[in-house]
């Protein structure tokens, strides 16, 4: 696909976005409609956050594989084909690793990982048949670098990144691309009580570590430096670029944390390189 062809397709593209009731999903839908695109969005209750003649909204619980397939199939028929799938639906979970119950861990993975997997499996047959398409998977800076009090959320987003890296290699021969979006702190509803779920159990021993994170989540809400409207513009620009990136970090805080982790990994490799290499069988 040439750069000119990609640009022409981007003018009238059909986007499918999960979780458009608020945050990045809603802002992205509104921006795409303003640019002339067609948007198919999903919400948990099927209600549209805004009305537009190029917006169709379906009720979807991404955890339900059968429902995801039925909705994506109908979206493909309705639009004539989905050009871009955006897996935006997800939520945060706050709590030390020891504090998070098995039920809470399974729930966050069911939405953030299995939900993403469900929509990908549902859309790929039609994208492969057309020989084109792009999949955008929302991760987070927390999908690249772990942080205190977000261990199970980090784990779910690390899983999204691993899935996306493999997926990108598997579907590249079909003319389909993948971009992992990694926002830092943006002023969306992510830190609100509805989006950032706190583990039911709080252990006193973690009061000054994960406990601090619990308290800071509410205090940071509404104070984040990132402008989600600018973040959405960056995402659209990346998808419409002649060569979309596999990773799209968003925000100075994200870049700082990623570079810090990369430096830590490089330091460990340098310090233990000889030991690591020496583990092979003797010739």
Residue frames as qw, qx, qy, qz and C-alpha x, y, z in Angstrom:
[[0.000, 0.888, 0.460, 0.000, 0.00, 0.00, 0.00],
 [0.430, 0.384, -0.014, 0.817, 1.47, 3.33, -1.03],
 [0.144, -0.278, -0.415, 0.854, 1.40, 6.47, 1.08],
 [0.274, 0.021, -0.243, -0.930, -1.00, 8.13, -1.36],
 [0.514, -0.261, -0.740, -0.347, -3.39, 5.17, -1.25],
 [0.393, -0.353, -0.705, 0.474, -3.38, 5.16, 2.55],
 [0.002, 0.190, 0.173, -0.966, -4.11, 8.89, 2.62],
 [0.399, -0.103, -0.474, -0.778, -7.03, 8.48, 0.23],
 [0.529, -0.322, -0.783, -0.059, -8.50, 5.67, 2.34],
 [0.285, -0.262, -0.572, 0.723, -8.13, 7.72, 5.51],
 [0.170, -0.101, -0.119, -0.973, -10.40, 10.44, 4.09],
 [0.706, -0.163, -0.159, -0.671, -13.50, 8.23, 4.28],
 [0.304, 0.175, -0.916, 0.195, -12.52, 5.48, 6.71],
 [0.725, -0.461, -0.304, -0.412, -14.85, 3.40, 8.86],
 [0.119, 0.407, -0.721, 0.548, -13.71, 3.26, 12.49],
 [0.737, -0.441, -0.474, -0.193, -14.97, 0.84, 15.13],
 [0.102, 0.474, -0.543, 0.686, -14.28, 2.02, 18.70],
 [0.584, -0.441, -0.678, 0.064, -15.12, 0.18, 21.90],
 [0.442, -0.555, -0.431, 0.557, -16.06, 2.23, 24.96],
 [0.229, 0.410, 0.215, 0.857, -17.16, 5.59, 23.52],
 [0.336, -0.792, -0.508, -0.055, -19.26, 6.72, 26.47],
 [0.305, -0.944, 0.080, 0.099, -16.44, 8.86, 27.88],
 [0.594, -0.557, 0.421, 0.398, -12.71, 9.57, 27.90],
 [0.157, -0.390, 0.655, 0.628, -10.50, 8.83, 24.93],
 [0.277, 0.310, 0.878, 0.236, -13.23, 6.81, 23.23],
 [0.182, 0.827, 0.492, -0.205, -15.78, 9.59, 23.22],
 [0.047, -0.806, 0.207, 0.552, -13.31, 12.30, 22.23],
 [0.260, -0.215, 0.778, 0.530, -11.94, 10.13, 19.42],
 [0.294, 0.525, 0.789, 0.122, -15.42, 9.42, 18.08],
 [0.114, 0.898, 0.266, -0.331, -16.29, 13.12, 18.07],
 [0.143, -0.671, 0.444, 0.576, -13.01, 14.08, 16.37],
 [0.307, 0.009, 0.849, 0.429, -13.37, 11.43, 13.68],
 [0.263, 0.703, 0.661, -0.019, -16.95, 12.47, 12.92],
 [0.019, 0.888, 0.013, -0.460, -15.81, 16.08, 12.64],
 [0.173, -0.507, 0.637, 0.554, -13.21, 14.97, 10.08],
 [0.617, 0.345, -0.338, -0.621, -15.77, 13.17, 7.93],
 [0.158, 0.183, -0.970, -0.006, -15.18, 9.58, 9.00],
 [0.745, -0.309, -0.350, -0.476, -17.85, 7.04, 9.83],
 [0.050, -0.381, 0.779, -0.495, -17.81, 5.71, 13.39],
 [0.767, -0.324, -0.492, -0.255, -19.30, 2.58, 14.88],
 [0.025, -0.486, 0.618, -0.617, -19.03, 2.76, 18.65],
 [0.626, -0.330, -0.704, -0.053, -19.96, 0.59, 21.58],
 [0.253, -0.484, 0.429, -0.719, -21.13, 1.27, 25.11],
 [0.017, -0.009, 0.953, -0.301, -22.15, -1.05, 27.90],
 [0.341, 0.426, 0.638, -0.543, -25.78, 0.13, 27.79],
 [0.403, 0.436, 0.680, 0.429, -26.06, 0.83, 24.05],
 [0.053, 0.928, 0.292, -0.224, -26.71, 4.53, 24.57],
 [0.581, 0.512, 0.094, 0.626, -25.04, 7.03, 22.26],
 [0.401, -0.505, -0.247, 0.724, -23.10, 9.83, 24.01],
 [0.111, 0.490, -0.156, -0.850, -23.75, 12.05, 21.01],
 [0.666, 0.515, 0.520, -0.140, -26.02, 11.97, 17.97],
 [0.055, 0.591, -0.496, -0.634, -24.69, 12.04, 14.42],
 [0.835, 0.389, 0.002, -0.389, -25.81, 10.62, 11.08],
 [0.638, 0.501, -0.581, 0.054, -22.43, 8.90, 10.64],
 [0.110, -0.376, 0.796, -0.462, -22.40, 7.37, 14.13],
 [0.797, -0.204, -0.453, -0.344, -23.88, 3.97, 14.95],
 [0.205, -0.490, 0.690, -0.492, -23.79, 2.70, 18.52],
 [0.751, -0.108, -0.624, -0.185, -24.12, -0.90, 19.66],
 [0.674, -0.607, 0.296, -0.299, -24.52, -2.36, 23.11],
 [0.797, 0.320, -0.491, 0.144, -21.47, -4.51, 23.81],
 [0.664, -0.660, 0.350, -0.031, -19.85, -6.21, 26.74],
 [0.434, 0.673, -0.589, -0.104, -16.42, -6.96, 25.27],
 [0.341, -0.367, 0.838, -0.216, -16.03, -9.90, 27.66],
 [0.753, 0.276, 0.524, -0.287, -18.72, -11.76, 25.72],
 [0.265, -0.269, 0.715, 0.589, -17.06, -13.35, 22.67],
 [0.271, 0.468, 0.809, 0.231, -20.33, -14.29, 20.95],
 [0.086, 0.897, 0.340, -0.268, -21.73, -10.79, 21.39],
 [0.191, -0.677, 0.364, 0.611, -18.51, -9.24, 20.11],
 [0.291, 0.002, 0.799, 0.526, -18.61, -11.38, 16.97],
 [0.208, 0.677, 0.703, 0.063, -22.29, -10.58, 16.33],
 [0.019, -0.904, -0.123, 0.409, -21.73, -6.82, 16.76],
 [0.220, -0.531, 0.532, 0.622, -18.60, -6.75, 14.58],
 [0.320, 0.237, 0.830, 0.391, -20.31, -8.82, 11.89],
 [0.166, 0.823, 0.540, -0.060, -23.25, -6.40, 11.83],
 [0.132, -0.830, 0.120, 0.528, -20.89, -3.42, 11.76],
 [0.314, -0.232, 0.696, 0.603, -19.07, -4.86, 8.75],
 [0.247, 0.510, 0.776, 0.277, -22.35, -5.37, 6.89],
 [0.008, 0.889, 0.374, -0.263, -23.65, -1.93, 7.84],
 [0.119, -0.830, 0.239, 0.490, -20.53, -0.01, 6.80],
 [0.775, 0.606, -0.171, -0.053, -19.29, -2.23, 4.00],
 [0.819, 0.156, -0.328, 0.444, -16.11, -2.91, 5.96],
 [0.477, -0.869, 0.010, 0.132, -14.26, -1.70, 9.06],
 [0.559, 0.694, -0.283, 0.355, -10.95, 0.01, 8.28],
 [0.176, 0.453, -0.604, 0.631, -9.78, 0.66, 11.85],
 [0.706, -0.511, -0.486, -0.062, -10.60, -1.22, 15.05],
 [0.051, 0.575, -0.453, 0.680, -9.84, 0.65, 18.26],
 [0.676, -0.384, -0.619, 0.117, -9.81, -1.41, 21.46],
 [0.007, 0.544, -0.257, 0.799, -10.35, 1.35, 23.97],
 [0.731, -0.530, -0.158, -0.400, -12.68, -0.31, 26.52],
 [0.677, 0.047, -0.584, 0.445, -10.95, -1.07, 29.80],
 [0.430, -0.849, -0.041, -0.304, -10.47, 0.05, 33.38],
 [0.251, 0.563, -0.631, 0.470, -7.85, 0.47, 36.07],
 [0.816, -0.457, -0.352, -0.036, -7.42, -1.59, 39.24],
 [0.049, 0.722, -0.455, 0.519, -5.64, -0.12, 42.25],
 [0.834, -0.489, 0.164, -0.198, -4.16, -2.28, 44.98],
 [0.177, -0.605, 0.774, 0.065, -0.98, -4.08, 45.98],
 [0.504, 0.198, -0.786, -0.298, -0.49, -7.46, 44.33],
 [0.159, -0.067, -0.918, 0.357, -1.22, -9.19, 47.64],
 [0.292, 0.246, 0.437, -0.815, -4.35, -7.13, 48.21],
 [0.543, 0.242, -0.367, -0.715, -6.04, -7.97, 44.89],
 [0.717, -0.012, 0.631, -0.295, -8.33, -11.00, 45.09],
 [0.345, 0.012, 0.841, 0.416, -8.48, -13.72, 42.45],
 [0.297, 0.706, 0.642, -0.029, -11.95, -12.51, 41.47],
 [0.054, 0.912, -0.010, -0.407, -10.73, -8.92, 41.03],
 [0.253, -0.481, 0.658, 0.521, -7.71, -10.08, 39.02],
 [0.370, 0.271, 0.845, 0.276, -9.85, -12.24, 36.74],
 [0.245, 0.828, 0.462, -0.202, -12.28, -9.38, 36.18],
 [0.013, 0.840, -0.238, -0.488, -9.66, -6.86, 35.06],
 [0.256, -0.264, 0.806, 0.464, -8.09, -9.44, 32.73],
 [0.395, 0.483, 0.781, 0.025, -11.51, -10.35, 31.34],
 [0.264, 0.909, 0.232, -0.225, -12.11, -6.78, 30.19],
 [0.041, -0.854, 0.365, 0.368, -8.63, -5.48, 29.40],
 [0.174, -0.401, 0.835, 0.334, -7.17, -8.61, 27.78],
 [0.340, 0.269, 0.897, 0.084, -9.90, -11.08, 26.83],
 [0.337, 0.783, 0.359, -0.380, -12.16, -8.25, 25.67],
 [0.116, 0.735, -0.442, -0.500, -9.42, -7.02, 23.35],
 [0.211, -0.176, 0.925, 0.264, -8.82, -10.55, 22.11],
 [0.421, 0.480, 0.745, -0.191, -12.55, -11.05, 21.44],
 [0.379, 0.824, 0.101, -0.408, -12.90, -8.03, 19.15],
 [0.002, -0.611, 0.670, 0.422, -9.66, -8.81, 17.32],
 [0.300, 0.030, 0.942, 0.147, -10.78, -12.35, 16.54],
 [0.414, 0.634, 0.591, -0.277, -14.16, -11.03, 15.42],
 [0.305, 0.854, -0.066, -0.415, -12.79, -8.42, 12.96],
 [0.272, -0.521, 0.687, 0.428, -9.81, -10.25, 11.46],
 [0.554, 0.278, 0.758, 0.205, -11.69, -12.49, 8.99],
 [0.379, 0.865, 0.330, -0.020, -13.15, -9.47, 7.20],
 [0.077, -0.892, 0.331, 0.297, -9.89, -7.51, 7.32],
 [0.476, -0.287, 0.754, 0.351, -7.97, -10.48, 5.93],
 [0.545, 0.518, 0.646, 0.130, -10.52, -10.88, 3.16],
 [0.250, 0.959, 0.116, -0.064, -10.10, -7.23, 2.19],
 [0.775, 0.223, -0.056, 0.588, -6.33, -7.31, 2.54],
 [0.168, 0.491, -0.165, 0.838, -6.22, -4.13, 4.62],
 [0.565, -0.729, -0.328, -0.203, -7.04, -2.65, 8.00],
 [0.249, 0.462, -0.528, 0.668, -5.50, -1.36, 11.19],
 [0.670, -0.554, -0.494, 0.003, -5.95, -2.39, 14.82],
 [0.044, 0.611, -0.364, 0.701, -5.31, 0.05, 17.65],
 [0.701, -0.408, -0.572, 0.124, -4.95, -1.50, 21.09],
 [0.210, -0.830, 0.190, -0.481, -5.01, 0.82, 24.08],
 [0.721, -0.126, -0.515, 0.446, -2.33, -0.07, 26.58],
 [0.349, -0.934, -0.039, -0.065, -0.78, 2.46, 28.96],
 [0.175, 0.719, -0.596, 0.312, 2.58, 3.57, 30.23],
 [0.614, -0.371, 0.589, -0.374, 1.60, 0.98, 32.86],
 [0.959, 0.239, 0.119, -0.096, 1.75, -1.64, 30.12],
 [0.635, 0.619, -0.337, 0.317, 5.44, -0.89, 29.63],
 [0.259, 0.342, -0.623, 0.654, 6.64, -0.12, 33.18],
 [0.531, -0.524, -0.666, 0.018, 5.11, -1.40, 36.40],
 [0.022, -0.502, 0.279, -0.818, 4.32, 0.85, 39.34],
 [0.056, -0.063, -0.824, 0.561, 3.40, 0.45, 42.99],
 [0.367, 0.319, 0.514, -0.707, -0.29, -0.17, 43.56],
 [0.639, 0.472, -0.143, -0.590, -1.10, -1.06, 39.96],
 [0.282, -0.360, 0.875, 0.161, 0.39, -4.55, 39.73],
 [0.498, 0.314, 0.808, -0.004, -2.62, -6.44, 38.34],
 [0.426, 0.844, 0.140, -0.295, -3.58, -3.55, 36.06],
 [0.003, 0.719, -0.609, -0.335, 0.04, -3.49, 34.87],
 [0.419, -0.104, 0.893, 0.126, -0.14, -7.22, 34.26],
 [0.553, 0.592, 0.568, -0.145, -3.27, -6.86, 32.12],
 [0.352, 0.896, -0.099, -0.251, -1.72, -4.14, 30.00],
 [0.209, -0.548, 0.764, 0.269, 1.61, -5.98, 29.72],
 [0.548, 0.200, 0.811, 0.040, -0.50, -8.82, 28.31],
 [0.492, 0.806, 0.252, -0.212, -2.08, -6.47, 25.76],
 [0.091, 0.831, -0.462, -0.296, 1.40, -5.42, 24.66],
 [0.361, -0.285, 0.869, 0.184, 2.63, -8.98, 24.26],
 [0.567, 0.487, 0.659, -0.085, -0.51, -9.93, 22.35],
 [0.370, 0.887, 0.044, -0.272, -0.12, -6.86, 20.11],
 [0.098, -0.686, 0.641, 0.330, 3.55, -7.49, 19.33],
 [0.418, -0.007, 0.893, 0.168, 2.82, -11.05, 18.21],
 [0.484, 0.667, 0.531, -0.196, -0.33, -10.00, 16.37],
 [0.204, 0.853, -0.213, -0.431, 1.54, -7.33, 14.41],
 [0.122, -0.448, 0.817, 0.343, 3.94, -9.96, 13.04],
 [0.423, 0.218, 0.879, -0.019, 1.17, -12.45, 12.30],
 [0.413, 0.730, 0.526, -0.143, -1.09, -10.12, 10.31],
 [0.060, -0.691, 0.309, 0.651, 1.46, -7.92, 8.55],
 [0.221, -0.062, 0.818, 0.528, 1.51, -10.28, 5.53],
 [0.177, 0.609, 0.770, 0.071, -2.23, -9.63, 5.13],
 [0.150, 0.498, 0.212, 0.828, -1.76, -5.87, 4.83],
 [0.492, -0.778, -0.325, -0.216, -3.09, -5.21, 8.36],
 [0.312, 0.478, -0.448, 0.688, -1.23, -3.03, 10.85],
 [0.614, -0.606, -0.485, 0.145, -1.19, -2.77, 14.64],
 [0.155, 0.578, -0.283, 0.750, -0.50, 0.20, 16.92],
 [0.546, -0.475, -0.601, 0.340, -0.21, 0.03, 20.70],
 [0.056, -0.779, -0.016, -0.625, -1.26, 3.31, 22.33],
 [0.640, -0.245, -0.527, 0.503, 0.56, 4.00, 25.62],
 [0.108, -0.828, -0.081, -0.544, -0.85, 7.09, 27.36],
 [0.282, 0.067, -0.614, 0.734, 0.65, 8.53, 30.50],
 [0.005, -0.534, -0.658, 0.531, -1.64, 10.55, 32.77],
 [0.017, -0.294, -0.440, -0.848, -4.30, 12.29, 30.69],
 [0.254, 0.078, 0.431, -0.862, -7.21, 14.31, 32.01],
 [0.516, -0.176, -0.659, -0.518, -9.91, 11.74, 31.29],
 [0.720, -0.459, 0.087, -0.513, -12.19, 9.90, 33.73],
 [0.730, 0.199, -0.642, 0.125, -9.61, 7.09, 34.11],
 [0.262, 0.143, -0.692, 0.657, -8.84, 8.03, 37.74],
 [0.525, -0.307, 0.041, -0.793, -12.49, 8.57, 38.67],
 [0.516, -0.181, 0.728, -0.413, -14.25, 6.17, 41.04],
 [0.843, 0.348, 0.177, -0.370, -16.08, 4.62, 38.06],
 [0.721, 0.604, -0.339, -0.010, -12.93, 3.82, 36.09],
 [0.293, 0.481, -0.731, 0.385, -10.23, 3.17, 38.69],
 [0.828, -0.415, -0.283, -0.252, -11.53, 0.33, 40.84],
 [0.095, -0.635, 0.656, -0.396, -9.83, -0.12, 44.21],
 [0.502, 0.002, -0.862, 0.069, -9.18, -3.58, 45.60],
 [0.616, -0.624, -0.293, -0.381, -11.66, -4.40, 48.37],
 [0.823, -0.446, -0.179, 0.302, -8.89, -5.53, 50.71],
 [0.190, 0.852, -0.294, 0.389, -6.39, -3.04, 52.14],
 [0.853, -0.236, -0.316, 0.341, -3.46, -4.40, 54.14],
 [0.320, -0.940, 0.020, 0.120, -1.90, -2.06, 56.70],
 [0.711, -0.332, 0.338, 0.520, 1.62, -3.19, 55.80],
 [0.473, 0.355, 0.455, 0.665, 1.25, -1.47, 52.41],
 [0.049, -0.887, -0.381, 0.255, -0.02, 1.84, 53.81],
 [0.165, -0.791, 0.230, 0.543, 3.08, 3.76, 52.72],
 [0.223, -0.189, 0.744, 0.601, 3.41, 2.13, 49.29],
 [0.037, -0.372, -0.797, -0.475, 0.27, 0.88, 47.54],
 [0.152, -0.714, -0.600, 0.328, -1.78, 2.71, 50.16],
 [0.115, -0.537, 0.093, 0.831, -0.26, 5.98, 49.00],
 [0.003, 0.040, 0.708, 0.705, -1.29, 5.11, 45.46],
 [0.096, -0.586, -0.804, -0.028, -4.86, 4.50, 46.62],
 [0.137, -0.751, -0.337, 0.551, -5.00, 7.94, 48.21],
 [0.146, -0.438, 0.329, 0.824, -3.28, 9.72, 45.33],
 [0.192, 0.324, 0.805, 0.458, -5.61, 8.34, 42.65],
 [0.014, -0.823, -0.567, 0.040, -8.47, 10.55, 43.81],
 [0.242, -0.774, 0.007, 0.585, -6.21, 13.56, 44.35],
 [0.284, -0.238, 0.577, 0.728, -4.72, 13.33, 40.84],
 [0.285, 0.556, 0.751, 0.214, -8.10, 13.09, 39.13],
 [0.144, 0.941, 0.301, 0.044, -8.65, 16.29, 37.16],
 [0.263, -0.877, 0.277, 0.291, -5.03, 17.39, 37.62],
 [0.800, 0.041, 0.452, 0.393, -3.39, 15.28, 34.91],
 [0.123, -0.584, 0.297, 0.745, -1.14, 17.17, 32.51],
 [0.222, 0.045, 0.805, 0.548, -2.20, 15.33, 29.35],
 [0.464, 0.341, 0.036, -0.817, -4.83, 16.87, 27.07],
 [0.601, 0.157, 0.783, -0.004, -6.93, 13.97, 25.70],
 [0.566, 0.772, 0.162, -0.241, -8.00, 15.99, 22.65],
 [0.181, 0.790, -0.555, -0.187, -4.34, 16.35, 21.64],
 [0.432, -0.268, 0.861, -0.001, -3.77, 12.69, 22.44],
 [0.684, 0.457, 0.546, -0.161, -6.59, 11.69, 20.09],
 [0.452, 0.846, -0.169, -0.226, -5.14, 13.85, 17.33],
 [0.091, -0.629, 0.763, 0.115, -1.80, 12.09, 17.75],
 [0.584, 0.028, 0.808, -0.079, -3.46, 8.66, 17.56],
 [0.658, 0.662, 0.305, -0.187, -5.34, 9.51, 14.37],
 [0.256, 0.848, -0.421, -0.194, -2.17, 10.96, 12.84],
 [0.316, -0.433, 0.842, 0.061, -0.29, 7.75, 13.67],
 [0.656, 0.279, 0.694, -0.103, -2.95, 5.51, 12.12],
 [0.569, 0.792, 0.182, -0.125, -3.11, 7.65, 8.98],
 [0.149, -0.765, 0.528, 0.338, 0.68, 7.87, 8.62],
 [0.671, 0.484, -0.502, -0.253, 2.29, 6.08, 5.65],
 [0.604, 0.120, -0.751, 0.238, 4.10, 3.84, 8.14],
 [0.597, -0.677, -0.038, -0.429, 2.11, 3.68, 11.42],
 [0.040, 0.535, -0.756, 0.375, 4.22, 2.94, 14.51],
 [0.579, -0.208, -0.787, 0.033, 3.88, -0.26, 16.49],
 [0.407, -0.522, -0.540, 0.520, 4.11, 1.80, 19.69],
 [0.056, 0.689, 0.160, 0.705, 2.73, 5.27, 20.30],
 [0.407, -0.365, -0.540, 0.639, 3.80, 6.66, 23.71],
 [0.040, -0.764, -0.317, -0.560, 1.75, 9.70, 24.73],
 [0.450, -0.881, -0.055, -0.132, 2.84, 12.33, 27.22],
 [0.228, 0.730, -0.543, 0.347, 6.15, 13.53, 28.63],
 [0.592, -0.458, 0.555, -0.362, 5.58, 11.43, 31.76],
 [0.965, 0.168, 0.178, -0.094, 5.21, 8.34, 29.61],
 [0.646, 0.655, -0.311, 0.239, 8.41, 9.04, 27.69],
 [0.132, -0.705, 0.572, -0.397, 10.32, 9.60, 30.95],
 [0.771, -0.275, 0.498, -0.285, 9.15, 6.32, 32.48],
 [0.933, 0.358, 0.048, 0.002, 9.82, 4.35, 29.32],
 [0.470, 0.718, -0.413, 0.307, 13.33, 5.74, 28.93],
 [0.373, -0.612, 0.579, -0.388, 14.03, 5.09, 32.61],
 [0.907, -0.076, 0.376, -0.176, 12.97, 1.46, 32.30],
 [0.819, 0.546, -0.131, 0.120, 14.96, 0.96, 29.09],
 [0.152, 0.750, -0.535, 0.357, 18.05, 2.29, 30.89],
 [0.628, -0.426, 0.557, -0.339, 17.43, -0.10, 33.81],
 [0.958, 0.194, 0.197, -0.075, 17.08, -3.06, 31.46],
 [0.627, 0.681, -0.297, 0.233, 20.25, -2.10, 29.61],
 [0.164, -0.704, 0.583, -0.371, 22.11, -1.81, 32.92],
 [0.821, -0.216, 0.474, -0.235, 21.00, -5.29, 34.00],
 [0.900, 0.433, 0.010, 0.050, 22.02, -6.73, 30.64],
 [0.363, 0.765, -0.437, 0.303, 25.45, -5.09, 30.84],
 [0.381, -0.600, 0.597, -0.372, 26.05, -6.27, 34.41],
 [0.742, -0.108, 0.630, -0.203, 24.96, -9.87, 33.80],
 [0.659, 0.585, -0.313, -0.355, 25.83, -10.33, 30.12],
 [0.244, 0.482, -0.841, 0.024, 28.76, -12.73, 30.70],
 [0.365, -0.050, 0.834, -0.411, 26.77, -14.82, 33.19],
 [0.706, 0.403, 0.252, -0.526, 23.79, -14.99, 30.85],
 [0.603, 0.585, -0.471, -0.268, 25.85, -16.02, 27.84],
 [0.058, 0.440, -0.883, 0.155, 27.73, -18.65, 29.88],
 [0.659, -0.024, 0.559, -0.503, 24.57, -20.73, 30.41],
 [0.765, 0.405, -0.335, -0.373, 24.90, -22.61, 27.10],
 [0.976, -0.124, 0.155, 0.095, 26.04, -26.25, 26.93],
 [0.302, -0.665, 0.546, 0.411, 29.78, -26.60, 26.60],
 [0.665, 0.561, -0.351, -0.346, 30.83, -27.37, 23.04]]
